Amino acid sequence: MKEAFQRIIALERRWPKYQETYTFNTVANQRPYTISTIGDIREVISLVDTSSAGSRLTMIPYDNAEDIWLGNTDVPSRPYFYAIWDAQLHLYPKPDAVYAITLRAYRNPVYTWLTNTSEAIDLDEWFHVLLAYFVLARVYQRQEDPELSAMYLRSFEEGVAMARRDLMKTPSARPLLMSGGRQYPTMRRWLQTLGATLGT
């Protein structure tokens, strides 16, 4: 059962069932925040500063952040960017005060349902019956019945593929982004405040 569960989980990083929203507050002059203390997070999607005059933070490569925020340019201010490194969120610039941050992410799956029968399987309901097909495939494999084993394994794989297509389908209302790229107003905003803060 666990093997089937892990096979399904490994197919996608962003299963809809694992969508979560977390909140945390920044600390003045503190750049890194350990992700595991915020939540059991598998993949970060977005950070939004929800305090007054806040904005959505833009993710940038950690290497780029190291090039920009060093020496005289590493001035505490309202953070507009973040990078992920060593299981930590790094905010840029480092906060100069307390800011309320809302974090959208995909959490890690839980396995307690394997030992606690009162808990629901931590998978979308599409997959529940398919786990039984995989177990039957393994049972017949151990009984040296390759035909039945292959039949149930094929049913498992076909069912998972069908469920995956449906669950991960792009919503019809979602806009299509062409190759023109995306504008990042937060970079312009940060540069405008840089001159004002460098002299302080």
C-alpha positions as CSV (number, residue, x, y, z in Angstrom):
1,M,0.0,0.0,0.0
2,K,2.8,2.4,0.9
3,E,4.6,1.7,-2.3
4,A,1.5,2.5,-4.4
5,F,1.0,5.7,-2.4
6,Q,4.6,6.8,-3.0
7,R,4.4,6.0,-6.7
8,I,1.4,8.3,-7.0
9,I,3.0,11.1,-4.9
10,A,6.2,11.0,-7.0
11,L,4.3,11.7,-10.2
12,E,3.6,15.4,-9.3
13,R,5.0,18.1,-7.0
14,R,1.7,19.9,-7.0
15,W,-1.2,17.6,-6.3
16,P,-4.3,19.9,-5.5
17,K,-5.1,18.0,-2.3
18,Y,-1.9,19.2,-0.7
19,Q,-2.5,23.0,-1.2
20,E,-2.1,24.9,2.0
21,T,-1.9,28.5,3.2
22,Y,0.4,29.5,6.1
23,T,1.2,32.7,7.8
24,F,4.3,34.0,9.7
25,N,5.7,37.3,10.8
26,T,9.1,38.6,9.9
27,V,11.7,39.7,12.5
28,A,13.6,42.9,12.1
29,N,17.1,42.4,10.6
30,Q,16.5,38.6,10.2
31,R,16.9,37.3,6.6
32,P,16.5,33.5,6.8
33,Y,13.4,31.7,8.0
34,T,13.5,27.9,8.4
35,I,10.7,26.4,6.2
36,S,10.0,23.5,8.6
37,T,9.1,25.9,11.4
38,I,6.4,27.5,9.1
39,G,4.8,24.2,8.1
40,D,5.5,20.8,6.6
41,I,6.1,22.3,3.2
42,R,7.0,20.4,0.1
43,E,7.0,23.3,-2.4
44,V,6.6,27.0,-2.0
45,I,4.3,28.8,-4.5
46,S,4.1,32.4,-3.3
47,L,4.8,34.8,-0.5
48,V,2.6,37.9,0.0
49,D,3.3,40.7,2.4
50,T,-0.2,41.4,3.7
51,S,0.7,44.3,6.0
52,S,-0.1,47.9,5.0
53,A,1.4,48.8,1.6
54,G,2.4,45.2,1.1
55,S,2.9,43.3,-2.1
56,R,3.6,39.9,-3.5
57,L,7.2,38.9,-3.1
58,T,9.1,37.8,-6.3
59,M,11.2,34.7,-6.2
60,I,14.8,35.2,-7.4
61,P,17.8,32.8,-7.6
62,Y,19.8,32.7,-4.5
63,D,23.0,33.4,-6.5
64,N,21.5,36.6,-7.8
65,A,20.5,37.7,-4.4
66,E,24.1,37.2,-3.1
67,D,25.3,39.5,-5.9
68,I,22.9,42.3,-5.1
69,W,22.5,42.4,-1.4
70,L,26.0,42.7,0.0
71,G,28.1,45.4,1.6
72,N,26.5,48.9,1.4
73,T,23.5,47.6,-0.6
74,D,22.4,45.2,2.1
75,V,20.2,47.8,3.8
76,P,17.2,46.6,5.9
77,S,13.9,47.6,4.3
78,R,10.5,46.1,3.3
79,P,11.2,42.8,1.6
80,Y,10.2,42.5,-2.0
81,F,12.0,39.3,-3.0
82,Y,12.8,35.9,-1.7
83,A,15.1,33.0,-2.4
84,I,15.1,29.4,-1.2
85,W,18.4,27.8,0.0
86,D,19.2,25.0,2.5
87,A,15.6,24.5,3.5
88,Q,15.2,28.2,4.4
89,L,13.4,31.2,3.0
90,H,15.7,34.2,2.5
91,L,14.0,37.6,2.3
92,Y,15.5,40.5,0.3
93,P,16.1,43.1,1.5
94,K,16.2,41.7,5.0
95,P,13.1,43.2,6.9
96,D,13.5,46.4,8.8
97,A,10.4,45.7,10.9
98,V,7.7,43.1,11.5
99,Y,5.7,42.2,8.4
100,A,2.8,39.7,8.1
101,I,3.6,37.2,5.4
102,T,1.1,34.8,3.9
103,L,2.7,31.8,2.2
104,R,0.9,29.5,-0.3
105,A,2.5,26.1,-0.7
106,Y,2.0,22.4,-1.3
107,R,2.5,20.4,1.9
108,N,4.1,17.0,2.2
109,P,1.8,14.0,2.3
110,V,1.2,12.3,5.7
111,Y,1.6,8.6,6.3
112,T,-0.2,8.2,9.7
113,W,-3.3,6.7,7.9
114,L,-1.2,3.5,7.2
115,T,-1.2,2.7,10.9
116,N,-4.4,4.5,12.1
117,T,-7.4,3.0,10.3
118,S,-9.7,5.8,11.5
119,E,-7.8,8.3,9.3
120,A,-8.7,8.8,5.7
121,I,-6.0,8.0,3.1
122,D,-4.1,11.2,2.4
123,L,-4.8,11.1,-1.4
124,D,-7.5,12.5,-3.6
125,E,-10.5,10.1,-3.6
126,W,-9.8,9.3,-7.3
127,F,-6.9,7.1,-6.1
128,H,-8.4,5.3,-3.2
129,V,-9.7,2.2,-5.1
130,L,-6.6,2.2,-7.2
131,L,-4.4,1.4,-4.2
132,A,-6.3,-1.9,-3.9
133,Y,-5.4,-2.8,-7.5
134,F,-1.7,-2.3,-6.8
135,V,-1.9,-4.5,-3.6
136,L,-3.7,-7.2,-5.6
137,A,-1.0,-7.0,-8.3
138,R,1.7,-7.6,-5.6
139,V,-0.3,-10.4,-4.0
140,Y,-0.6,-12.3,-7.3
141,Q,3.1,-11.6,-8.1
142,R,4.0,-13.4,-4.8
143,Q,1.7,-16.3,-5.7
144,E,3.6,-16.5,-9.0
145,D,0.6,-15.7,-11.1
146,P,2.1,-13.2,-13.6
147,E,-1.0,-12.8,-15.7
148,L,-3.3,-11.6,-12.9
149,S,-0.5,-9.6,-11.4
150,A,0.1,-7.8,-14.8
151,M,-3.7,-7.3,-15.2
152,Y,-4.1,-5.5,-11.8
153,L,-0.9,-3.5,-12.2
154,R,-2.1,-2.3,-15.6
155,S,-5.5,-1.4,-14.1
156,F,-3.6,0.6,-11.4
157,E,-1.4,2.4,-13.9
158,E,-4.3,3.2,-16.3
159,G,-6.5,4.5,-13.4
160,V,-3.7,6.6,-12.0
161,A,-3.0,8.1,-15.5
162,M,-6.7,9.0,-16.0
163,A,-7.0,10.5,-12.5
164,R,-3.8,12.5,-13.0
165,R,-5.0,14.0,-16.3
166,D,-8.2,15.1,-14.7
167,L,-6.7,16.5,-11.5
168,M,-3.9,18.3,-13.2
169,K,-5.9,19.7,-16.1
170,T,-5.5,23.5,-16.6
171,P,-8.7,25.3,-15.6
172,S,-10.5,26.7,-18.7
173,A,-10.5,30.2,-17.1
174,R,-6.7,30.2,-16.6
175,P,-5.0,32.7,-19.0
176,L,-2.3,31.5,-21.4
177,L,1.1,33.3,-20.9
178,M,2.9,33.8,-24.2
179,S,6.7,34.2,-24.6
180,G,6.7,37.9,-23.8
181,G,7.5,37.1,-20.2
182,R,6.2,38.6,-17.0
183,Q,6.7,42.1,-15.6
184,Y,8.1,42.4,-12.1
185,P,7.0,45.7,-10.6
186,T,8.6,44.8,-7.2
187,M,12.1,45.2,-8.7
188,R,11.3,48.8,-9.9
189,R,9.7,49.5,-6.5
190,W,12.8,48.3,-4.6
191,L,15.2,50.3,-6.8
192,Q,13.2,53.4,-6.2
193,T,13.5,53.0,-2.4
194,L,17.2,52.1,-2.6
195,G,18.5,55.6,-3.1
196,A,16.4,56.8,-0.2
197,T,17.7,54.2,2.2
198,L,21.4,54.1,1.2
199,G,22.0,57.5,2.9
200,T,20.4,56.5,6.2
